[in-house]
Amino acid sequence: MKELESKIKEAKSLEELDRVRVEIFGKKGVLSKEFAKLKEIANDKKKEFAKELNLKKEALFSLFEKKKEELENYELQKRLKAEAVDLSLYSYETPKGALHPITITMNKIIDYFTALNFSVERGPLVEDDFHNFEALNLPKNHPAREMQDTFFFKDAKVLRTHTSPVQIRTMLKNSPPIRMIAPGAVFRKDFDLTHTPMFHQVEGLVVEKGDVVSFTHLKSILTEFLHYMFGDVDVRFRPSFFPFTEPSAEVDISCIFCDGKGCRVCSHTGWLEVLGSGIVDPNVFEAVGYKDVSGYAFGLGVERFAMLLHKVPDLRSMFEGDIRLLEQFR
Ligand code: DAH
């Protein structure tokens, strides 16, 4: 009896206790064997024996029940501890990505023009001579081709040197009126502090039927656009030359670093050049078979805008993929 009691008391787990239960209370267990002895016991002693055995059984059983409850409780506590969730724990932050400053700038430019109902057009990066030069009033051997350090392929194709060929593609595909911008990558054989062989431009083109588009339209939309991009800056239009526009103008804003007073960034001129523009040259319209139309066009470099907007001092950092730069644009 004492031995059975201590077996129950010393069980360390519910599993062990269950083995003890089978050993004591099972069909072939200790108690069954004891009860089997009744058969051999003299009749007058049977009652006494059975009574004692039942008392023993009851005592063992209540001990067993108590132990079972104790172990169940213990294992429950153990599980609660192991599976506990600490709601006050700070979780690790999921790393957040960031848009590249060029993308941010590109999106801002696209937002402005799409709000004015300009369509967004795309063209191939590998262009042919016709779209990249010829149709833009840059005939073969024209000295203006020298302005663009071109990457040539063997089969007379080129990596487009500007987004202007998308003007040509869009005009050939549609009829006027046209109001479009063409954002995208362009390529030039140039690599120094302020030039990378790949960069981005946004081209703009407006064409209307009849002689209705004037330089005034060009001036007003670009002035508004530059105010949207750079805030309260002065804007000036400076006569220039592009083969595809006549007259042409380069557009400057007052230097955002020194407020036009003159500093290193603006080479002490107080002005920053940000756009090329002009009235579409009649030769361009002729190349795409347009008659009795008028239009203006403009082109800008996105990297330059991004560097000015976000005060990034070195162009090369735009292409290094350095996480420390990108993190600042989250
Ligand atoms: N394509 C010119 C460049 O890459 C930029 C440009 C200037 C585009 C004047 C135009 C424009 O449409 O009218 O330098």
Residues whose N, C-alpha, C, O or C-beta is under 5 A from the ligand:
A	BS01	DAH	T161 H162 S164 G204 F242 T245 G276 S277 G278 A297 F298 G299
